[in-house]
Amino acid sequence: MKFTVDRIENGIAVCEASEEENIIKKEFPTANIPFEIKEGTIFSVIEKDGISEFVLSESDVQDTVETKKRVRSKLNKLFNRKK
């Protein structure tokens, strides 16, 4: 399942994922995630036998970049700013 980091608080990554029309919120200790994350990072979590495996694929990196561009564009339009 793909998660997006909403925020990081006291070493805990507060993340969200969409499944159909539901939003799933989960918290993961940042110490368990084997790559750098920050707000807006998209990554995959594979759950197997109660163990979470964290994966950052090239597709996840591209999704993060595209999402940030889309959000930046919307904010610029909202506040009538130029790039």
Chimera marker file (.cmm) of the C-alpha trace (Angstrom):
<marker_set name="trace">
<marker id="1" x="0.000" y="0.000" z="0.000" r="1" g="1" b="0" radius="0.5"/>
<marker id="2" x="1.268" y="3.490" z="-0.828" r="1" g="1" b="0" radius="0.5"/>
<marker id="3" x="1.454" y="6.014" z="1.993" r="1" g="1" b="0" radius="0.5"/>
<marker id="4" x="2.122" y="9.751" z="1.985" r="1" g="1" b="0" radius="0.5"/>
<marker id="5" x="3.893" y="11.353" z="4.939" r="1" g="1" b="0" radius="0.5"/>
<marker id="6" x="1.545" y="13.972" z="6.370" r="1" g="1" b="0" radius="0.5"/>
<marker id="7" x="3.914" y="15.112" z="9.122" r="1" g="1" b="0" radius="0.5"/>
<marker id="8" x="6.669" y="13.933" z="11.431" r="1" g="1" b="0" radius="0.5"/>
<marker id="9" x="6.225" y="14.388" z="15.174" r="1" g="1" b="0" radius="0.5"/>
<marker id="10" x="8.735" y="13.265" z="17.791" r="1" g="1" b="0" radius="0.5"/>
<marker id="11" x="10.267" y="10.604" z="15.569" r="1" g="1" b="0" radius="0.5"/>
<marker id="12" x="6.911" y="9.291" z="14.346" r="1" g="1" b="0" radius="0.5"/>
<marker id="13" x="5.863" y="9.566" z="10.697" r="1" g="1" b="0" radius="0.5"/>
<marker id="14" x="2.123" y="10.249" z="10.546" r="1" g="1" b="0" radius="0.5"/>
<marker id="15" x="1.036" y="8.869" z="7.172" r="1" g="1" b="0" radius="0.5"/>
<marker id="16" x="-2.101" y="8.531" z="5.068" r="1" g="1" b="0" radius="0.5"/>
<marker id="17" x="-3.160" y="6.164" z="2.321" r="1" g="1" b="0" radius="0.5"/>
<marker id="18" x="-6.296" y="6.040" z="0.201" r="1" g="1" b="0" radius="0.5"/>
<marker id="19" x="-8.158" y="2.801" z="-0.267" r="1" g="1" b="0" radius="0.5"/>
<marker id="20" x="-11.219" y="3.192" z="-2.455" r="1" g="1" b="0" radius="0.5"/>
<marker id="21" x="-13.099" y="6.023" z="-0.727" r="1" g="1" b="0" radius="0.5"/>
<marker id="22" x="-11.492" y="5.541" z="2.685" r="1" g="1" b="0" radius="0.5"/>
<marker id="23" x="-8.475" y="7.328" z="4.120" r="1" g="1" b="0" radius="0.5"/>
<marker id="24" x="-6.226" y="5.115" z="6.206" r="1" g="1" b="0" radius="0.5"/>
<marker id="25" x="-3.997" y="6.804" z="8.775" r="1" g="1" b="0" radius="0.5"/>
<marker id="26" x="-0.973" y="5.017" z="10.201" r="1" g="1" b="0" radius="0.5"/>
<marker id="27" x="1.997" y="5.977" z="12.292" r="1" g="1" b="0" radius="0.5"/>
<marker id="28" x="5.475" y="4.542" z="11.779" r="1" g="1" b="0" radius="0.5"/>
<marker id="29" x="8.606" y="5.189" z="13.839" r="1" g="1" b="0" radius="0.5"/>
<marker id="30" x="11.022" y="7.013" z="11.544" r="1" g="1" b="0" radius="0.5"/>
<marker id="31" x="13.851" y="4.843" z="12.933" r="1" g="1" b="0" radius="0.5"/>
<marker id="32" x="12.203" y="1.825" z="11.235" r="1" g="1" b="0" radius="0.5"/>
<marker id="33" x="12.153" y="3.461" z="7.790" r="1" g="1" b="0" radius="0.5"/>
<marker id="34" x="15.451" y="2.732" z="5.994" r="1" g="1" b="0" radius="0.5"/>
<marker id="35" x="15.466" y="5.873" z="3.825" r="1" g="1" b="0" radius="0.5"/>
<marker id="36" x="15.063" y="9.599" z="4.327" r="1" g="1" b="0" radius="0.5"/>
<marker id="37" x="11.501" y="10.874" z="4.485" r="1" g="1" b="0" radius="0.5"/>
<marker id="38" x="9.904" y="14.267" z="4.934" r="1" g="1" b="0" radius="0.5"/>
<marker id="39" x="6.432" y="15.729" z="4.580" r="1" g="1" b="0" radius="0.5"/>
<marker id="40" x="4.965" y="14.747" z="1.232" r="1" g="1" b="0" radius="0.5"/>
<marker id="41" x="7.192" y="11.698" z="0.670" r="1" g="1" b="0" radius="0.5"/>
<marker id="42" x="5.301" y="8.834" z="-0.971" r="1" g="1" b="0" radius="0.5"/>
<marker id="43" x="6.487" y="5.304" z="-0.211" r="1" g="1" b="0" radius="0.5"/>
<marker id="44" x="5.140" y="1.764" z="-0.142" r="1" g="1" b="0" radius="0.5"/>
<marker id="45" x="4.565" y="-0.484" z="2.843" r="1" g="1" b="0" radius="0.5"/>
<marker id="46" x="4.327" y="-4.230" z="2.410" r="1" g="1" b="0" radius="0.5"/>
<marker id="47" x="2.832" y="-6.010" z="5.421" r="1" g="1" b="0" radius="0.5"/>
<marker id="48" x="3.749" y="-9.671" z="5.825" r="1" g="1" b="0" radius="0.5"/>
<marker id="49" x="3.265" y="-11.761" z="8.950" r="1" g="1" b="0" radius="0.5"/>
<marker id="50" x="2.798" y="-8.623" z="11.037" r="1" g="1" b="0" radius="0.5"/>
<marker id="51" x="6.066" y="-7.088" z="9.832" r="1" g="1" b="0" radius="0.5"/>
<marker id="52" x="6.151" y="-3.872" z="7.802" r="1" g="1" b="0" radius="0.5"/>
<marker id="53" x="8.643" y="-3.632" z="4.948" r="1" g="1" b="0" radius="0.5"/>
<marker id="54" x="9.240" y="-0.071" z="3.750" r="1" g="1" b="0" radius="0.5"/>
<marker id="55" x="9.995" y="0.401" z="0.054" r="1" g="1" b="0" radius="0.5"/>
<marker id="56" x="10.925" y="3.555" z="-1.846" r="1" g="1" b="0" radius="0.5"/>
<marker id="57" x="10.722" y="2.745" z="-5.547" r="1" g="1" b="0" radius="0.5"/>
<marker id="58" x="11.572" y="4.974" z="-8.490" r="1" g="1" b="0" radius="0.5"/>
<marker id="59" x="7.827" y="5.155" z="-9.137" r="1" g="1" b="0" radius="0.5"/>
<marker id="60" x="7.272" y="6.438" z="-5.563" r="1" g="1" b="0" radius="0.5"/>
<marker id="61" x="9.955" y="9.100" z="-6.050" r="1" g="1" b="0" radius="0.5"/>
<marker id="62" x="8.336" y="10.208" z="-9.319" r="1" g="1" b="0" radius="0.5"/>
<marker id="63" x="4.884" y="10.275" z="-7.672" r="1" g="1" b="0" radius="0.5"/>
<marker id="64" x="6.308" y="12.504" z="-4.906" r="1" g="1" b="0" radius="0.5"/>
<marker id="65" x="7.812" y="14.920" z="-7.431" r="1" g="1" b="0" radius="0.5"/>
<marker id="66" x="4.622" y="15.093" z="-9.513" r="1" g="1" b="0" radius="0.5"/>
<marker id="67" x="2.406" y="15.584" z="-6.463" r="1" g="1" b="0" radius="0.5"/>
<marker id="68" x="4.595" y="18.412" z="-5.173" r="1" g="1" b="0" radius="0.5"/>
<marker id="69" x="4.457" y="20.116" z="-8.595" r="1" g="1" b="0" radius="0.5"/>
<marker id="70" x="0.672" y="19.776" z="-8.722" r="1" g="1" b="0" radius="0.5"/>
<marker id="71" x="0.229" y="21.158" z="-5.191" r="1" g="1" b="0" radius="0.5"/>
<marker id="72" x="2.649" y="24.037" z="-5.858" r="1" g="1" b="0" radius="0.5"/>
<marker id="73" x="0.740" y="24.938" z="-9.031" r="1" g="1" b="0" radius="0.5"/>
<marker id="74" x="-2.591" y="24.939" z="-7.179" r="1" g="1" b="0" radius="0.5"/>
<marker id="75" x="-1.176" y="27.137" z="-4.415" r="1" g="1" b="0" radius="0.5"/>
<marker id="76" x="0.267" y="29.553" z="-6.971" r="1" g="1" b="0" radius="0.5"/>
<marker id="77" x="-3.127" y="29.814" z="-8.677" r="1" g="1" b="0" radius="0.5"/>
<marker id="78" x="-4.901" y="30.219" z="-5.362" r="1" g="1" b="0" radius="0.5"/>
<marker id="79" x="-2.651" y="33.070" z="-4.282" r="1" g="1" b="0" radius="0.5"/>
<marker id="80" x="-2.261" y="34.405" z="-7.837" r="1" g="1" b="0" radius="0.5"/>
<marker id="81" x="1.517" y="34.022" z="-7.804" r="1" g="1" b="0" radius="0.5"/>
<marker id="82" x="3.922" y="33.302" z="-10.589" r="1" g="1" b="0" radius="0.5"/>
<marker id="83" x="6.274" y="30.330" z="-10.483" r="1" g="1" b="0" radius="0.5"/>
<link id1="1" id2="2" r="1" g="1" b="0" radius="0.2"/>
<link id1="2" id2="3" r="1" g="1" b="0" radius="0.2"/>
<link id1="3" id2="4" r="1" g="1" b="0" radius="0.2"/>
<link id1="4" id2="5" r="1" g="1" b="0" radius="0.2"/>
<link id1="5" id2="6" r="1" g="1" b="0" radius="0.2"/>
<link id1="6" id2="7" r="1" g="1" b="0" radius="0.2"/>
<link id1="7" id2="8" r="1" g="1" b="0" radius="0.2"/>
<link id1="8" id2="9" r="1" g="1" b="0" radius="0.2"/>
<link id1="9" id2="10" r="1" g="1" b="0" radius="0.2"/>
<link id1="10" id2="11" r="1" g="1" b="0" radius="0.2"/>
<link id1="11" id2="12" r="1" g="1" b="0" radius="0.2"/>
<link id1="12" id2="13" r="1" g="1" b="0" radius="0.2"/>
<link id1="13" id2="14" r="1" g="1" b="0" radius="0.2"/>
<link id1="14" id2="15" r="1" g="1" b="0" radius="0.2"/>
<link id1="15" id2="16" r="1" g="1" b="0" radius="0.2"/>
<link id1="16" id2="17" r="1" g="1" b="0" radius="0.2"/>
<link id1="17" id2="18" r="1" g="1" b="0" radius="0.2"/>
<link id1="18" id2="19" r="1" g="1" b="0" radius="0.2"/>
<link id1="19" id2="20" r="1" g="1" b="0" radius="0.2"/>
<link id1="20" id2="21" r="1" g="1" b="0" radius="0.2"/>
<link id1="21" id2="22" r="1" g="1" b="0" radius="0.2"/>
<link id1="22" id2="23" r="1" g="1" b="0" radius="0.2"/>
<link id1="23" id2="24" r="1" g="1" b="0" radius="0.2"/>
<link id1="24" id2="25" r="1" g="1" b="0" radius="0.2"/>
<link id1="25" id2="26" r="1" g="1" b="0" radius="0.2"/>
<link id1="26" id2="27" r="1" g="1" b="0" radius="0.2"/>
<link id1="27" id2="28" r="1" g="1" b="0" radius="0.2"/>
<link id1="28" id2="29" r="1" g="1" b="0" radius="0.2"/>
<link id1="29" id2="30" r="1" g="1" b="0" radius="0.2"/>
<link id1="30" id2="31" r="1" g="1" b="0" radius="0.2"/>
<link id1="31" id2="32" r="1" g="1" b="0" radius="0.2"/>
<link id1="32" id2="33" r="1" g="1" b="0" radius="0.2"/>
<link id1="33" id2="34" r="1" g="1" b="0" radius="0.2"/>
<link id1="34" id2="35" r="1" g="1" b="0" radius="0.2"/>
<link id1="35" id2="36" r="1" g="1" b="0" radius="0.2"/>
<link id1="36" id2="37" r="1" g="1" b="0" radius="0.2"/>
<link id1="37" id2="38" r="1" g="1" b="0" radius="0.2"/>
<link id1="38" id2="39" r="1" g="1" b="0" radius="0.2"/>
<link id1="39" id2="40" r="1" g="1" b="0" radius="0.2"/>
<link id1="40" id2="41" r="1" g="1" b="0" radius="0.2"/>
<link id1="41" id2="42" r="1" g="1" b="0" radius="0.2"/>
<link id1="42" id2="43" r="1" g="1" b="0" radius="0.2"/>
<link id1="43" id2="44" r="1" g="1" b="0" radius="0.2"/>
<link id1="44" id2="45" r="1" g="1" b="0" radius="0.2"/>
<link id1="45" id2="46" r="1" g="1" b="0" radius="0.2"/>
<link id1="46" id2="47" r="1" g="1" b="0" radius="0.2"/>
<link id1="47" id2="48" r="1" g="1" b="0" radius="0.2"/>
<link id1="48" id2="49" r="1" g="1" b="0" radius="0.2"/>
<link id1="49" id2="50" r="1" g="1" b="0" radius="0.2"/>
<link id1="50" id2="51" r="1" g="1" b="0" radius="0.2"/>
<link id1="51" id2="52" r="1" g="1" b="0" radius="0.2"/>
<link id1="52" id2="53" r="1" g="1" b="0" radius="0.2"/>
<link id1="53" id2="54" r="1" g="1" b="0" radius="0.2"/>
<link id1="54" id2="55" r="1" g="1" b="0" radius="0.2"/>
<link id1="55" id2="56" r="1" g="1" b="0" radius="0.2"/>
<link id1="56" id2="57" r="1" g="1" b="0" radius="0.2"/>
<link id1="57" id2="58" r="1" g="1" b="0" radius="0.2"/>
<link id1="58" id2="59" r="1" g="1" b="0" radius="0.2"/>
<link id1="59" id2="60" r="1" g="1" b="0" radius="0.2"/>
<link id1="60" id2="61" r="1" g="1" b="0" radius="0.2"/>
<link id1="61" id2="62" r="1" g="1" b="0" radius="0.2"/>
<link id1="62" id2="63" r="1" g="1" b="0" radius="0.2"/>
<link id1="63" id2="64" r="1" g="1" b="0" radius="0.2"/>
<link id1="64" id2="65" r="1" g="1" b="0" radius="0.2"/>
<link id1="65" id2="66" r="1" g="1" b="0" radius="0.2"/>
<link id1="66" id2="67" r="1" g="1" b="0" radius="0.2"/>
<link id1="67" id2="68" r="1" g="1" b="0" radius="0.2"/>
<link id1="68" id2="69" r="1" g="1" b="0" radius="0.2"/>
<link id1="69" id2="70" r="1" g="1" b="0" radius="0.2"/>
<link id1="70" id2="71" r="1" g="1" b="0" radius="0.2"/>
<link id1="71" id2="72" r="1" g="1" b="0" radius="0.2"/>
<link id1="72" id2="73" r="1" g="1" b="0" radius="0.2"/>
<link id1="73" id2="74" r="1" g="1" b="0" radius="0.2"/>
<link id1="74" id2="75" r="1" g="1" b="0" radius="0.2"/>
<link id1="75" id2="76" r="1" g="1" b="0" radius="0.2"/>
<link id1="76" id2="77" r="1" g="1" b="0" radius="0.2"/>
<link id1="77" id2="78" r="1" g="1" b="0" radius="0.2"/>
<link id1="78" id2="79" r="1" g="1" b="0" radius="0.2"/>
<link id1="79" id2="80" r="1" g="1" b="0" radius="0.2"/>
<link id1="80" id2="81" r="1" g="1" b="0" radius="0.2"/>
<link id1="81" id2="82" r="1" g="1" b="0" radius="0.2"/>
<link id1="82" id2="83" r="1" g="1" b="0" radius="0.2"/>
</marker_set>
